[in-house]
Amino acid sequence: LAQTTYYFWSYLRVTDKYPNEVKASNGVNFSVPTGNFGDILAGYYAKKMGLPVGKLIVATNENDILHRFFSKGEYHRYDIN
């Protein structure tokens, strides 16, 4: 839950710098590099708390546990080479 502050802080910085662009859009989109739920879940919570979040985009690397969970139903560790 504490990670929601990242989204509010970022939103305020973007709206300070680009107020007209944000008003014309459906919120601010966030791309989050993640291997697990923490940061992206915080973005979801921030959106549910009323922050105008557009899309939440998850980017993964070899630590792709979140991708595997949704695509294959697997939630366990693999060794990363």
C-alpha positions as CSV (number, residue, x, y, z in Angstrom):
1,L,0.0,0.0,0.0
2,A,2.9,2.4,0.7
3,Q,3.9,2.1,-2.9
4,T,0.8,4.0,-4.0
5,T,2.6,7.2,-3.1
6,Y,4.9,6.6,-6.1
7,Y,1.9,6.9,-8.4
8,F,0.5,10.0,-6.7
9,W,3.9,11.7,-6.7
10,S,4.5,10.9,-10.4
11,Y,1.0,12.0,-11.4
12,L,1.5,15.4,-9.7
13,R,4.9,15.9,-11.4
14,V,3.5,15.0,-14.8
15,T,0.4,17.3,-14.4
16,D,2.7,20.1,-13.2
17,K,4.7,19.9,-16.4
18,Y,2.0,18.9,-18.9
19,P,-1.3,20.1,-17.6
20,N,-3.1,20.5,-20.9
21,E,-2.0,17.1,-22.2
22,V,-3.2,15.3,-19.1
23,K,-6.5,17.1,-19.2
24,A,-7.0,16.0,-22.8
25,S,-6.3,12.3,-22.0
26,N,-7.9,9.7,-19.9
27,G,-5.4,9.9,-17.1
28,V,-1.7,9.1,-17.0
29,N,-0.4,5.7,-18.2
30,F,2.3,3.9,-16.2
31,S,4.7,1.3,-17.5
32,V,6.0,-0.7,-14.6
33,P,9.0,-3.1,-14.8
34,T,8.0,-5.9,-12.5
35,G,8.5,-9.6,-11.8
36,N,5.9,-9.8,-9.1
37,F,2.7,-8.0,-8.0
38,G,4.0,-5.3,-5.7
39,D,4.4,-2.1,-7.7
40,I,1.7,-2.8,-10.3
41,L,-0.8,-3.7,-7.6
42,A,0.0,-0.3,-6.0
43,G,-0.9,1.3,-9.3
44,Y,-4.2,-0.5,-9.3
45,Y,-4.9,0.6,-5.8
46,A,-4.0,4.2,-6.6
47,K,-6.5,4.0,-9.5
48,K,-9.2,2.6,-7.2
49,M,-8.5,5.4,-4.7
50,G,-9.4,7.9,-7.4
51,L,-6.1,8.8,-9.1
52,P,-6.8,9.3,-12.9
53,V,-4.7,6.4,-14.1
54,G,-5.1,5.4,-17.7
55,K,-3.3,2.1,-18.5
56,L,-1.1,0.1,-16.2
57,I,1.5,-1.6,-18.4
58,V,3.6,-4.5,-17.0
59,A,7.0,-5.0,-18.4
60,T,8.9,-8.2,-17.6
61,N,12.3,-9.7,-17.9
62,E,13.6,-13.1,-17.0
63,N,12.0,-12.7,-13.6
64,D,8.6,-13.2,-15.2
65,I,6.6,-14.7,-12.4
66,L,3.6,-12.4,-12.9
67,H,3.5,-13.2,-16.6
68,R,3.7,-16.9,-16.0
69,F,1.0,-16.7,-13.3
70,F,-1.5,-15.1,-15.7
71,S,-0.6,-17.0,-18.9
72,K,0.1,-20.5,-17.4
73,G,-1.3,-20.5,-13.9
74,E,2.1,-21.1,-12.5
75,Y,3.4,-19.3,-9.4
76,H,6.8,-20.7,-8.5
77,R,10.5,-19.7,-8.8
78,Y,12.9,-20.7,-11.6
79,D,16.6,-20.3,-11.6
80,I,17.6,-17.3,-13.7
81,N,20.7,-17.9,-15.8
